């Protein structure tokens, strides 16, 4: 329940979140911290509208490397990580090696990004202009579970029963 509520709106206050999930604010804060520490929650961030933020061009670029040795792969991946216009990148299987999500302010900026990828090992770059968002990134389809199994709680000492 806690993860579901965080996915719905991570901007809620801890007190409001605690009320929604039926925990005390202290227990809620502890559980959220544990979920971050264990890597279940990677990051809490704002989702911006690229066009409203000045990036009207949004594309998917399918990239295939010319060489597949460790050095060539590292050079390409390091470059992908360094380019701010590449807002998401995945190594994939199939006809291409990478699927990149790219934003650009104009065609000139897009050409520069594509040229830089080509000079860093991208032999085949196929771009797909994003026309419309049909479904925004969505929540994970979490199944209702007991809170003890899904979300770690505070550790408590167990009392031994007298024998």
Order of alpha helices (4+ residues) and beta strands (2+ residues): alpha-alpha-alpha-beta-alpha-beta-beta-alpha-beta-alpha
